[in-house]
């Protein structure tokens, strides 16, 4: 029996309360912004006011000019380079401070230092720039036009990468009975963790060590990138991620600001801190999501999906960001657009275009949110064309459980699951029949509709998937170190970082599952390159699979050594020793693990002669059985009401059926799904960072950039299926991004279900009142 | 996002505030609109005088005919019923939906009216209730009806050195009805469209007011025609603002229709 199953459950499957809650809920966390050091100076950056311009001159103020640093002052510092090895990738370098040219509004040009941020901003105001404005590339659809000005002048067109895939497309469409063609858009967004970016760099003369405290989710990757930019040995760089207030991908990126702060800390031998404010965050930082699709769907008369043809453009912004590069998003579009469906043929071309906007960064779900939107709206469009229900066309084409494991048309290896059952359950839970009855009876100024989205999420994918992309980071084995402390507790060291993932709880549950040490006695050490094994970090829904597997392996190895010592102390056979509840037991004998630990550390004279000299500390590495990734999946269903006068969309009911495989802690899974779904609702209804033709961002405060708030969110109902993955240690699947993927597709499909009788079909998110009212007005004109 | 340097002046009384204004300081209430402008360095006053603690602006007076709320009374104090509500709950309901609680804790009635954001709640609610602004300045005190006090977007009839000290809200008569409806996409936002309807036949006060038009509140000249459904909200707005396109006024017409409905005036859509 799993230890998690009983009433005092603490192991795998237990709904254990989070160990980190007390710290976070009582405001006792320690973030970069909470760290102050003697002699510390704060940075305010002078940032480009223009999207595209030549930087002709920069004048430092007469007074305080020695506290102003520009590109020429960064002696020996290399810019950030994140190339992809994919053929045709156009390389660029992101300068730490702009040199000859600025390529987006908000690009750092000079760093100004003072005792407080306010004084640093006073100084920054007095730096004078002579900029010669150039025409800006603001529209991704026209970025590759021959007359478009070039961002990177050694390129022949504004594109980082073009990809193409064709899997039997022409042959597959011959039998098509219906063809639908649609254009879709997802807006540029700014992912918005509660805490922005920030860092504090310190040079330690004694250790000759640069320590960068950074709000990052990937400290080891930041260390590598930082060492390369600064020309330091890795041994001279330590990166510490303290408490981090949400990451979502933004905090996986090495920032120019971090490199700059680190350089200045070494140059001036003073602690240097930069705390991103919300304006910097919105105009210069966390941009993501901007996709445009031309999708053609082909189906047979019985609803069989024959083929999909797609041309997708991703607005990658001005630079290739480290380590994921400018092409991750679009390349992913090509490989995952088919979603959870079978099809005979597939063709997709993508372009990662360069524009005068901040670099696009991976945000929870990465390309999947846009891809799911494009694919699921196409499925609904085909259904309408065929006169089928949305659920029927999906059931017709979803990969069936008997076909698992299934290799799809782009060679994705779906590991397990019952996709049609997830859809059937969500259809029942949302009460589609009830909605149809209410629709038949509705009148007045509003309309209701129901919409669905089904998708799968590849998580914890590793070497075989990433090495082909040739980006600066390829995940390999994940490691963990488990050390029994002299008092019988356990210290666990992992290279991933927990900033909302609840790893302090769930990894402790895995220790309990393996060797029976109470989670309350497990101390997770994470977020410090000096203390933890190298890891690519927290991204790609990988932690519970990869770090969880590594923790299980290290715990098992440690458990074996504990059993040997305990057997000696109890005069028992090691094979008879079991570990549970902090005790080692053999027959009627038992001793506490603290006694085993005391013997190793403090009474080694009592150890057996043949004791394992590696002692009570074990590091183990882990990979899944096959590193093609676990595939969690979900079906979302939503009922909306659309106010025809206001264009306003209200969410009346939201149900998610998801399969995270074996859940280590179901409450944590729920939390991940809830949080992701709220962000997906933001994508669907609210979040948009528009730019004008000059490349100026138009939502530079949270009064203009609309995040979902509590009052916008219905009580989301989550129903679990639990199909263990055959690839992972306990059958767990990565689920961290799942919630954010489905909402735009499900909500847009629901809005279209509501408005189709009025002749409206929305194909762009966010579904703002303005867009809906415009579409309603257009439909009225067409009807008139 | 840190303000440029400025002097902060705390004063003991209204006379001190008046003197500070005469010296060139700018007035500051709860600082909920000014604060962000300071942080963005869009407002760069040399000195601010804090009116939020001035005792004379924190007073409440009552008579059989009216209640006078001091200008430094906060939205939260109105919401929580810590000051009398002459309307029997309309003010409290309006206060409870201003922005969000953190703003209401500091934001003041007078600060909101003097700032005169066309989309602000008190701007339309107080105009809609036929309230009067009480002003004090170097040349004495005066009374100005709200619809005259508000002269444009972010513009008032305050003269140099004058301070809005209180708002006098008339008590409605028996059987009076009220509808206030605003459209915000999200809780906490300024309204995109808003309207207030007062039907107080006993006191002879009929008023249909439309807000968030990018100007001072529009007080419709002939509310009876609307109340009797002789004209639609759309027609009434088109007549009142002939320079604007029907599309621009559609949301406001909806707001007016829904305010009428809230006041229990038939099916006015």
Interface residues (C-beta under 8 A of the other chain):
Chain A: X116 X117 X118 X121 X122 X125 X277 X278 X279 X445 X645 X646 X648 X686 X701 X703 X706 X708 X709 X710 X711 X712 X768 X769 X773 X777
Chain B: X1 X2 X3 X4 X5 X36 X40 X41 X183 X185 X186 X187 X188 X189 X247 X250 X251 X254 X269
